[in-house]
Amino acid sequence: MEENTYIYLQQDIIQKVDEMMPPEEELQELADFFKVFGDVTRLKILNTLLCSEMCVYDIATLLGISQSAISHQLRVLKQMGLVKNRREGKTIFYELADSHIITILSQGLDHIEE
């Protein structure tokens, strides 16, 4: 009798978890979002933008990476909604898209420093 009750409870939990599971498309988007954080250059750029908005030239100079490599990575970050830009004359300045990015970076660092 106990065994049947246990099986029923597990089925109940399985159903509850299944109902709470995000759709496959959302999980794929989330996986793609986290892939962006899997590149050291992108993490350096994001950490740079934590401090200040900057143009490609300044980011490249600070990080010692070519402007074309920085531009490429900024394009990826922008497509994923992690950075935004604004134009001032001929110069484009980049900054973090919102405070969620700060939270993600901070919590990630906190986690690995534990």
N, CA, C and O atoms as CSV, one atom per row, in Angstrom:
chain,resi,resn,atom,element,x,y,z
A,1,MET,N,N,0.826,-1.198,0.000
A,1,MET,CA,C,0.000,0.000,0.000
A,1,MET,C,C,0.870,1.263,0.000
A,1,MET,O,O,0.585,2.202,-0.743
A,2,GLU,N,N,1.910,1.298,0.808
A,2,GLU,CA,C,2.789,2.461,0.826
A,2,GLU,C,C,3.438,2.680,-0.532
A,2,GLU,O,O,3.586,3.823,-0.965
A,3,GLU,N,N,3.825,1.612,-1.208
A,3,GLU,CA,C,4.486,1.719,-2.494
A,3,GLU,C,C,3.581,2.417,-3.507
A,3,GLU,O,O,4.063,3.258,-4.265
A,4,ASN,N,N,2.294,2.102,-3.546
A,4,ASN,CA,C,1.355,2.745,-4.463
A,4,ASN,C,C,1.200,4.218,-4.142
A,4,ASN,O,O,1.091,5.035,-5.056
A,5,THR,N,N,1.186,4.575,-2.878
A,5,THR,CA,C,1.077,5.970,-2.468
A,5,THR,C,C,2.301,6.741,-2.947
A,5,THR,O,O,2.183,7.851,-3.466
A,6,TYR,N,N,3.474,6.146,-2.769
A,6,TYR,CA,C,4.721,6.774,-3.209
A,6,TYR,C,C,4.707,7.003,-4.722
A,6,TYR,O,O,5.101,8.075,-5.182
A,7,ILE,N,N,4.276,6.044,-5.478
A,7,ILE,CA,C,4.189,6.175,-6.931
A,7,ILE,C,C,3.233,7.307,-7.292
A,7,ILE,O,O,3.514,8.092,-8.197
A,8,TYR,N,N,2.123,7.393,-6.598
A,8,TYR,CA,C,1.157,8.455,-6.853
A,8,TYR,C,C,1.778,9.814,-6.554
A,8,TYR,O,O,1.608,10.752,-7.332
A,9,LEU,N,N,2.495,9.933,-5.435
A,9,LEU,CA,C,3.114,11.205,-5.078
A,9,LEU,C,C,4.143,11.616,-6.120
A,9,LEU,O,O,4.221,12.790,-6.481
A,10,GLN,N,N,4.926,10.674,-6.602
A,10,GLN,CA,C,5.907,10.987,-7.624
A,10,GLN,C,C,5.231,11.460,-8.903
A,10,GLN,O,O,5.702,12.398,-9.547
A,11,GLN,N,N,4.127,10.812,-9.274
A,11,GLN,CA,C,3.402,11.242,-10.468
A,11,GLN,C,C,2.865,12.651,-10.284
A,11,GLN,O,O,2.854,13.444,-11.225
A,12,ASP,N,N,2.423,12.960,-9.082
A,12,ASP,CA,C,1.926,14.293,-8.771
A,12,ASP,C,C,3.053,15.327,-8.916
A,12,ASP,O,O,2.858,16.401,-9.484
A,13,ILE,N,N,4.223,14.981,-8.393
A,13,ILE,CA,C,5.372,15.884,-8.500
A,13,ILE,C,C,5.783,16.043,-9.957
A,13,ILE,O,O,6.050,17.155,-10.414
A,14,ILE,N,N,5.831,14.954,-10.672
A,14,ILE,CA,C,6.195,15.010,-12.093
A,14,ILE,C,C,5.236,15.911,-12.861
A,14,ILE,O,O,5.666,16.725,-13.679
A,15,GLN,N,N,3.962,15.771,-12.606
A,15,GLN,CA,C,2.971,16.595,-13.288
A,15,GLN,C,C,3.168,18.070,-12.924
A,15,GLN,O,O,3.109,18.938,-13.795
A,16,LYS,N,N,3.399,18.348,-11.652
A,16,LYS,CA,C,3.581,19.725,-11.196
A,16,LYS,C,C,4.810,20.352,-11.844
A,16,LYS,O,O,4.764,21.488,-12.317
A,17,VAL,N,N,5.912,19.598,-11.862
A,17,VAL,CA,C,7.141,20.103,-12.472
A,17,VAL,C,C,6.950,20.295,-13.971
A,17,VAL,O,O,7.406,21.293,-14.530
A,18,ASP,N,N,6.288,19.360,-14.618
A,18,ASP,CA,C,6.042,19.452,-16.055
A,18,ASP,C,C,5.232,20.696,-16.390
A,18,ASP,O,O,5.495,21.344,-17.402
A,19,GLU,N,N,4.266,21.036,-15.571
A,19,GLU,CA,C,3.447,22.224,-15.791
A,19,GLU,C,C,4.254,23.511,-15.617
A,19,GLU,O,O,3.952,24.529,-16.240
A,20,MET,N,N,5.280,23.460,-14.768
A,20,MET,CA,C,6.099,24.640,-14.500
A,20,MET,C,C,7.255,24.792,-15.504
A,20,MET,O,O,7.875,25.853,-15.581
A,21,MET,N,N,7.536,23.752,-16.254
A,21,MET,CA,C,8.651,23.769,-17.205
A,21,MET,C,C,8.374,24.769,-18.319
A,21,MET,O,O,7.316,24.722,-18.946
A,22,PRO,N,N,9.320,25.678,-18.571
A,22,PRO,CA,C,9.128,26.624,-19.680
A,22,PRO,C,C,9.070,25.877,-21.012
A,22,PRO,O,O,9.584,24.765,-21.127
A,23,PRO,N,N,8.445,26.490,-22.011
A,23,PRO,CA,C,8.388,25.864,-23.339
A,23,PRO,C,C,9.793,25.656,-23.910
A,23,PRO,O,O,10.732,26.360,-23.540
A,24,GLU,N,N,9.921,24.700,-24.798
A,24,GLU,CA,C,11.209,24.347,-25.407
A,24,GLU,C,C,11.888,25.559,-26.048
A,24,GLU,O,O,13.103,25.718,-25.935
A,25,GLU,N,N,11.117,26.408,-26.715
A,25,GLU,CA,C,11.680,27.581,-27.384
A,25,GLU,C,C,12.334,28.523,-26.376
A,25,GLU,O,O,13.412,29.059,-26.635
A,26,GLU,N,N,11.685,28.727,-25.226
A,26,GLU,CA,C,12.245,29.598,-24.188
A,26,GLU,C,C,13.516,28.996,-23.603
A,26,GLU,O,O,14.476,29.718,-23.339
A,27,LEU,N,N,13.532,27.697,-23.400
A,27,LEU,CA,C,14.727,27.044,-22.878
A,27,LEU,C,C,15.881,27.170,-23.864
A,27,LEU,O,O,17.027,27.349,-23.452
A,28,GLN,N,N,15.592,27.078,-25.165
A,28,GLN,CA,C,16.642,27.251,-26.172
A,28,GLN,C,C,17.177,28.676,-26.158
A,28,GLN,O,O,18.385,28.889,-26.261
A,29,GLU,N,N,16.282,29.653,-26.031
A,29,GLU,CA,C,16.709,31.055,-25.942
A,29,GLU,C,C,17.576,31.278,-24.706
A,29,GLU,O,O,18.571,32.000,-24.764
A,30,LEU,N,N,17.201,30.660,-23.593
A,30,LEU,CA,C,17.978,30.778,-22.362
A,30,LEU,C,C,19.355,30.145,-22.531
A,30,LEU,O,O,20.355,30.702,-22.078
A,31,ALA,N,N,19.410,28.989,-23.177
A,31,ALA,CA,C,20.693,28.330,-23.437
A,31,ALA,C,C,21.574,29.222,-24.317
A,31,ALA,O,O,22.771,29.355,-24.060
A,32,ASP,N,N,20.996,29.825,-25.339
A,32,ASP,CA,C,21.747,30.730,-26.211
A,32,ASP,C,C,22.229,31.956,-25.442
A,32,ASP,O,O,23.346,32.431,-25.649
A,33,PHE,N,N,21.383,32.459,-24.560
A,33,PHE,CA,C,21.738,33.610,-23.717
A,33,PHE,C,C,22.962,33.288,-22.876
A,33,PHE,O,O,23.895,34.088,-22.809
A,34,PHE,N,N,22.968,32.125,-22.234
A,34,PHE,CA,C,24.090,31.768,-21.371
A,34,PHE,C,C,25.343,31.434,-22.171
A,34,PHE,O,O,26.450,31.571,-21.651
A,35,LYS,N,N,25.200,31.003,-23.414
A,35,LYS,CA,C,26.371,30.744,-24.260
A,35,LYS,C,C,27.187,32.013,-24.454
A,35,LYS,O,O,28.412,31.958,-24.562
A,36,VAL,N,N,26.513,33.153,-24.500
A,36,VAL,CA,C,27.197,34.432,-24.690
A,36,VAL,C,C,28.221,34.658,-23.581
A,36,VAL,O,O,29.269,35.259,-23.820
A,37,PHE,N,N,27.931,34.191,-22.390
A,37,PHE,CA,C,28.831,34.377,-21.251
A,37,PHE,C,C,29.995,33.380,-21.274
A,37,PHE,O,O,30.849,33.411,-20.387
A,38,GLY,N,N,30.037,32.505,-22.267
A,38,GLY,CA,C,31.068,31.493,-22.357
A,38,GLY,C,C,32.322,31.937,-23.102
A,38,GLY,O,O,33.181,31.109,-23.407
A,39,ASP,N,N,32.441,33.206,-23.396
A,39,ASP,CA,C,33.590,33.722,-24.121
A,39,ASP,C,C,34.302,34.774,-23.271
A,39,ASP,O,O,33.679,35.739,-22.829
A,40,VAL,N,N,35.594,34.593,-23.044
A,40,VAL,CA,C,36.353,35.487,-22.165
A,40,VAL,C,C,36.381,36.916,-22.692
A,40,VAL,O,O,36.285,37.861,-21.909
A,41,THR,N,N,36.509,37.090,-23.994
A,41,THR,CA,C,36.529,38.446,-24.556
A,41,THR,C,C,35.215,39.158,-24.286
A,41,THR,O,O,35.208,40.331,-23.913
A,42,ARG,N,N,34.102,38.456,-24.473
A,42,ARG,CA,C,32.795,39.083,-24.194
A,42,ARG,C,C,32.668,39.422,-22.712
A,42,ARG,O,O,32.124,40.470,-22.363
A,43,LEU,N,N,33.162,38.552,-21.842
A,43,LEU,CA,C,33.113,38.851,-20.402
A,43,LEU,C,C,33.978,40.065,-20.061
A,43,LEU,O,O,33.602,40.879,-19.218
A,44,LYS,N,N,35.123,40.187,-20.708
A,44,LYS,CA,C,35.973,41.362,-20.485
A,44,LYS,C,C,35.245,42.627,-20.928
A,44,LYS,O,O,35.273,43.642,-20.232
A,45,ILE,N,N,34.604,42.565,-22.073
A,45,ILE,CA,C,33.854,43.724,-22.566
A,45,ILE,C,C,32.733,44.078,-21.598
A,45,ILE,O,O,32.561,45.245,-21.245
A,46,LEU,N,N,31.979,43.088,-21.174
A,46,LEU,CA,C,30.872,43.355,-20.241
A,46,LEU,C,C,31.385,43.946,-18.936
A,46,LEU,O,O,30.780,44.872,-18.396
A,47,ASN,N,N,32.492,43.424,-18.424
A,47,ASN,CA,C,33.048,43.965,-17.185
A,47,ASN,C,C,33.578,45.377,-17.375
A,47,ASN,O,O,33.511,46.196,-16.458
A,48,THR,N,N,34.105,45.669,-18.562
A,48,THR,CA,C,34.522,47.030,-18.878
A,48,THR,C,C,33.321,47.967,-18.857
A,48,THR,O,O,33.385,49.068,-18.310
A,49,LEU,N,N,32.231,47.516,-19.459
A,49,LEU,CA,C,31.028,48.354,-19.529
A,49,LEU,C,C,30.302,48.457,-18.199
A,49,LEU,O,O,29.417,49.298,-18.038
A,50,LEU,N,N,30.670,47.609,-17.242
A,50,LEU,CA,C,30.140,47.772,-15.879
A,50,LEU,C,C,30.603,49.105,-15.298
A,50,LEU,O,O,29.897,49.737,-14.513
A,51,CYS,N,N,31.804,49.518,-15.700
A,51,CYS,CA,C,32.410,50.728,-15.134
A,51,CYS,C,C,31.987,52.001,-15.855
A,51,CYS,O,O,31.775,53.042,-15.232
A,52,SER,N,N,31.869,51.905,-17.169
A,52,SER,CA,C,31.577,53.104,-17.944
A,52,SER,C,C,31.151,52.734,-19.350
A,52,SER,O,O,31.548,51.692,-19.870
A,53,GLU,N,N,30.348,53.580,-19.965
A,53,GLU,CA,C,30.090,53.396,-21.382
A,53,GLU,C,C,31.365,53.761,-22.123
A,53,GLU,O,O,32.107,54.647,-21.700
A,54,MET,N,N,31.614,53.078,-23.219
A,54,MET,CA,C,32.844,53.303,-23.963
A,54,MET,C,C,32.627,53.059,-25.451
A,54,MET,O,O,31.680,52.385,-25.856
A,55,CYS,N,N,33.525,53.623,-26.253
A,55,CYS,CA,C,33.510,53.370,-27.694
A,55,CYS,C,C,34.429,52.182,-27.999
A,55,CYS,O,O,35.210,51.754,-27.150
A,56,VAL,N,N,34.324,51.664,-29.211
A,56,VAL,CA,C,35.112,50.501,-29.621
A,56,VAL,C,C,36.610,50.771,-29.456
A,56,VAL,O,O,37.343,49.922,-28.947
A,57,TYR,N,N,37.055,51.933,-29.878
A,57,TYR,CA,C,38.481,52.257,-29.803
A,57,TYR,C,C,38.989,52.168,-28.371
A,57,TYR,O,O,40.041,51.581,-28.118
A,58,ASP,N,N,38.247,52.746,-27.436
A,58,ASP,CA,C,38.669,52.742,-26.033
A,58,ASP,C,C,38.659,51.335,-25.442
A,58,ASP,O,O,39.563,50.964,-24.694
A,59,ILE,N,N,37.634,50.555,-25.780
A,59,ILE,CA,C,37.568,49.168,-25.283
A,59,ILE,C,C,38.750,48.374,-25.836
A,59,ILE,O,O,39.403,47.633,-25.102
A,60,ALA,N,N,39.021,48.531,-27.130
A,60,ALA,CA,C,40.132,47.810,-27.768
A,60,ALA,C,C,41.461,48.201,-27.126
A,60,ALA,O,O,42.303,47.341,-26.866
A,61,THR,N,N,41.648,49.483,-26.872
A,61,THR,CA,C,42.886,49.964,-26.249
A,61,THR,C,C,43.029,49.397,-24.838
A,61,THR,O,O,44.095,48.909,-24.464
A,62,LEU,N,N,41.970,49.464,-24.074
A,62,LEU,CA,C,41.997,48.970,-22.691
A,62,LEU,C,C,42.300,47.474,-22.630
A,62,LEU,O,O,43.109,47.032,-21.815
A,63,LEU,N,N,41.650,46.706,-23.489
A,63,LEU,CA,C,41.782,45.253,-23.423
A,63,LEU,C,C,42.938,44.705,-24.268
A,63,LEU,O,O,43.276,43.526,-24.166
A,64,GLY,N,N,43.539,45.551,-25.095
A,64,GLY,CA,C,44.634,45.095,-25.940
A,64,GLY,C,C,44.178,44.108,-27.003
A,64,GLY,O,O,44.890,43.164,-27.344
A,65,ILE,N,N,42.990,44.340,-27.516
A,65,ILE,CA,C,42.382,43.475,-28.538
A,65,ILE,C,C,42.045,44.360,-29.733
A,65,ILE,O,O,41.731,45.537,-29.560
A,66,SER,N,N,42.108,43.808,-30.938
A,66,SER,CA,C,41.847,44.608,-32.138
A,66,SER,C,C,40.432,45.181,-32.141
A,66,SER,O,O,39.500,44.611,-31.572
A,67,GLN,N,N,40.310,46.328,-32.802
A,67,GLN,CA,C,38.995,46.965,-32.910
A,67,GLN,C,C,38.001,46.063,-33.636
A,67,GLN,O,O,36.823,46.025,-33.280
A,68,SER,N,N,38.470,45.337,-34.652
A,68,SER,CA,C,37.543,44.471,-35.395
A,68,SER,C,C,37.034,43.336,-34.496
A,68,SER,O,O,35.865,42.959,-34.581
A,69,ALA,N,N,37.897,42.796,-33.645
A,69,ALA,CA,C,37.462,41.734,-32.726
A,69,ALA,C,C,36.468,42.281,-31.704
A,69,ALA,O,O,35.483,41.620,-31.375
A,70,ILE,N,N,36.728,43.482,-31.205
A,70,ILE,CA,C,35.808,44.110,-30.246
A,70,ILE,C,C,34.469,44.383,-30.936
A,70,ILE,O,O,33.413,44.110,-30.365
A,71,SER,N,N,34.505,44.915,-32.147
A,71,SER,CA,C,33.263,45.203,-32.882
A,71,SER,C,C,32.446,43.940,-33.094
A,71,SER,O,O,31.227,43.943,-32.929
A,72,HIS,N,N,33.123,42.864,-33.459
A,72,HIS,CA,C,32.426,41.586,-33.666
A,72,HIS,C,C,31.738,41.134,-32.384
A,72,HIS,O,O,30.565,40.759,-32.402
A,73,GLN,N,N,32.464,41.168,-31.279
A,73,GLN,CA,C,31.880,40.711,-30.013
A,73,GLN,C,C,30.770,41.644,-29.529
A,73,GLN,O,O,29.786,41.185,-28.948
A,74,LEU,N,N,30.917,42.926,-29.761
A,74,LEU,CA,C,29.846,43.866,-29.404
A,74,LEU,C,C,28.585,43.591,-30.215
A,74,LEU,O,O,27.471,43.721,-29.705
A,75,ARG,N,N,28.763,43.211,-31.478
A,75,ARG,CA,C,27.604,42.863,-32.316
A,75,ARG,C,C,26.856,41.672,-31.710
A,75,ARG,O,O,25.627,41.669,-31.638
A,76,VAL,N,N,27.617,40.659,-31.276
A,76,VAL,CA,C,26.998,39.486,-30.640
A,76,VAL,C,C,26.265,39.906,-29.366
A,76,VAL,O,O,25.124,39.505,-29.138
A,77,LEU,N,N,26.922,40.705,-28.549
A,77,LEU,CA,C,26.314,41.158,-27.287
A,77,LEU,C,C,25.061,41.995,-27.539
A,77,LEU,O,O,24.083,41.900,-26.798
A,78,LYS,N,N,25.098,42.805,-28.578
A,78,LYS,CA,C,23.932,43.627,-28.902
A,78,LYS,C,C,22.776,42.768,-29.405
A,78,LYS,O,O,21.626,42.987,-29.026
A,79,GLN,N,N,23.080,41.788,-30.262
A,79,GLN,CA,C,22.040,40.895,-30.780
A,79,GLN,C,C,21.348,40.129,-29.649
A,79,GLN,O,O,20.157,39.832,-29.741
A,80,MET,N,N,22.083,39.812,-28.595
A,80,MET,CA,C,21.518,39.081,-27.462
A,80,MET,C,C,20.880,40.017,-26.437
A,80,MET,O,O,20.376,39.557,-25.413
A,81,GLY,N,N,20.897,41.318,-26.699
A,81,GLY,CA,C,20.245,42.274,-25.813
A,81,GLY,C,C,21.026,42.580,-24.544
A,81,GLY,O,O,20.446,43.020,-23.551
A,82,LEU,N,N,22.346,42.352,-24.565
A,82,LEU,CA,C,23.155,42.598,-23.367
A,82,LEU,C,C,23.760,43.994,-23.354
A,82,LEU,O,O,24.042,44.538,-22.287
A,83,VAL,N,N,23.961,44.574,-24.528
A,83,VAL,CA,C,24.473,45.935,-24.609
A,83,VAL,C,C,23.585,46.744,-25.549
A,83,VAL,O,O,22.867,46.203,-26.391
A,84,LYS,N,N,23.662,48.043,-25.373
A,84,LYS,CA,C,22.973,48.961,-26.285
A,84,LYS,C,C,23.974,50.050,-26.650
A,84,LYS,O,O,25.024,50.180,-26.021
A,85,ASN,N,N,23.639,50.827,-27.666
A,85,ASN,CA,C,24.573,51.867,-28.080
A,85,ASN,C,C,23.849,53.167,-28.350
A,85,ASN,O,O,22.627,53.228,-28.482
A,86,ARG,N,N,24.667,54.205,-28.423
A,86,ARG,CA,C,24.165,55.524,-28.812
A,86,ARG,C,C,25.247,56.189,-29.650
A,86,ARG,O,O,26.440,55.968,-29.442
A,87,ARG,N,N,24.815,56.995,-30.586
A,87,ARG,CA,C,25.747,57.679,-31.493
A,87,ARG,C,C,25.938,59.113,-31.021
A,87,ARG,O,O,24.991,59.812,-30.659
A,88,GLU,N,N,27.208,59.523,-31.040
A,88,GLU,CA,C,27.549,60.915,-30.763
A,88,GLU,C,C,28.489,61.356,-31.885
A,88,GLU,O,O,29.688,61.080,-31.848
A,89,GLY,N,N,27.934,62.040,-32.876
A,89,GLY,CA,C,28.717,62.364,-34.069
A,89,GLY,C,C,29.014,61.082,-34.831
A,89,GLY,O,O,28.106,60.337,-35.197
A,90,LYS,N,N,30.308,60.835,-35.068
A,90,LYS,CA,C,30.710,59.611,-35.766
A,90,LYS,C,C,31.028,58.477,-34.803
A,90,LYS,O,O,31.267,57.347,-35.227
A,91,THR,N,N,31.031,58.773,-33.521
A,91,THR,CA,C,31.422,57.778,-32.519
A,91,THR,C,C,30.205,57.093,-31.927
A,91,THR,O,O,29.205,57.735,-31.606
A,92,ILE,N,N,30.305,55.774,-31.788
A,92,ILE,CA,C,29.236,54.998,-31.168
A,92,ILE,C,C,29.722,54.546,-29.792
A,92,ILE,O,O,30.786,53.939,-29.664
A,93,PHE,N,N,28.936,54.848,-28.781
A,93,PHE,CA,C,29.254,54.462,-27.413
A,93,PHE,C,C,28.374,53.283,-27.009
A,93,PHE,O,O,27.188,53.235,-27.335
A,94,TYR,N,N,28.969,52.346,-26.303
A,94,TYR,CA,C,28.269,51.143,-25.852
A,94,TYR,C,C,28.144,51.168,-24.340
A,94,TYR,O,O,29.013,51.671,-23.629
A,95,GLU,N,N,27.030,50.606,-23.869
A,95,GLU,CA,C,26.809,50.442,-22.433
A,95,GLU,C,C,25.983,49.186,-22.213
A,95,GLU,O,O,25.401,48.639,-23.150
A,96,LEU,N,N,25.938,48.731,-20.959
A,96,LEU,CA,C,25.118,47.565,-20.638
A,96,LEU,C,C,23.657,47.896,-20.888
A,96,LEU,O,O,23.223,49.026,-20.662
A,97,ALA,N,N,22.908,46.925,-21.347
A,97,ALA,CA,C,21.511,47.156,-21.721
A,97,ALA,C,C,20.624,47.465,-20.521
A,97,ALA,O,O,19.727,48.303,-20.613
A,98,ASP,N,N,20.865,46.795,-19.398
A,98,ASP,CA,C,20.035,47.042,-18.217
A,98,ASP,C,C,20.701,46.471,-16.961
A,98,ASP,O,O,21.774,45.873,-17.027
A,99,SER,N,N,20.048,46.666,-15.836
A,99,SER,CA,C,20.626,46.248,-14.552
A,99,SER,C,C,20.649,44.725,-14.382
A,99,SER,O,O,21.376,44.215,-13.530
A,100,HIS,N,N,19.870,43.999,-15.174
A,100,HIS,CA,C,19.901,42.539,-15.081
A,100,HIS,C,C,21.291,42.005,-15.395
A,100,HIS,O,O,21.737,41.032,-14.787
A,101,ILE,N,N,21.973,42.635,-16.339
A,101,ILE,CA,C,23.303,42.181,-16.745
A,101,ILE,C,C,24.275,42.351,-15.587
A,101,ILE,O,O,25.116,41.486,-15.343
A,102,ILE,N,N,24.158,43.463,-14.876
A,102,ILE,CA,C,25.003,43.699,-13.698
A,102,ILE,C,C,24.761,42.597,-12.674
A,102,ILE,O,O,25.710,42.058,-12.104
A,103,THR,N,N,23.515,42.265,-12.441
A,103,THR,CA,C,23.159,41.216,-11.471
A,103,THR,C,C,23.727,39.863,-11.891
A,103,THR,O,O,24.293,39.143,-11.069
A,104,ILE,N,N,23.578,39.521,-13.154
A,104,ILE,CA,C,24.075,38.225,-13.644
A,104,ILE,C,C,25.587,38.137,-13.463
A,104,ILE,O,O,26.099,37.136,-12.962
A,105,LEU,N,N,26.303,39.192,-13.873
A,105,LEU,CA,C,27.761,39.188,-13.733
A,105,LEU,C,C,28.177,39.131,-12.268
A,105,LEU,O,O,29.071,38.366,-11.907
A,106,SER,N,N,27.540,39.931,-11.429
A,106,SER,CA,C,27.880,39.968,-10.007
A,106,SER,C,C,27.621,38.630,-9.327
A,106,SER,O,O,28.453,38.145,-8.561
A,107,GLN,N,N,26.470,38.039,-9.610
A,107,GLN,CA,C,26.156,36.750,-8.985
A,107,GLN,C,C,27.062,35.642,-9.497
A,107,GLN,O,O,27.420,34.736,-8.744
A,108,GLY,N,N,27.434,35.703,-10.765
A,108,GLY,CA,C,28.361,34.710,-11.312
A,108,GLY,C,C,29.710,34.791,-10.625
A,108,GLY,O,O,30.293,33.769,-10.264
A,109,LEU,N,N,30.210,36.019,-10.444
A,109,LEU,CA,C,31.495,36.200,-9.756
A,109,LEU,C,C,31.395,35.768,-8.300
A,109,LEU,O,O,32.298,35.112,-7.780
A,110,ASP,N,N,30.296,36.137,-7.638
A,110,ASP,CA,C,30.097,35.709,-6.243
A,110,ASP,C,C,30.130,34.190,-6.142
A,110,ASP,O,O,30.723,33.637,-5.216
A,111,HIS,N,N,29.505,33.532,-7.079
A,111,HIS,CA,C,29.429,32.075,-7.058
A,111,HIS,C,C,30.810,31.427,-7.178
A,111,HIS,O,O,31.123,30.494,-6.437
A,112,ILE,N,N,31.638,31.917,-8.107
A,112,ILE,CA,C,32.934,31.291,-8.282
A,112,ILE,C,C,33.936,31.688,-7.194
A,112,ILE,O,O,34.930,30.993,-6.985
A,113,GLU,N,N,33.677,32.801,-6.500
A,113,GLU,CA,C,34.571,33.232,-5.425
A,113,GLU,C,C,34.250,32.562,-4.096
A,113,GLU,O,O,35.010,32.715,-3.140
A,114,GLU,N,N,33.160,31.831,-4.010
A,114,GLU,CA,C,32.786,31.159,-2.747
A,114,GLU,C,C,33.766,30.077,-2.401
A,114,GLU,O,O,33.612,29.410,-1.378
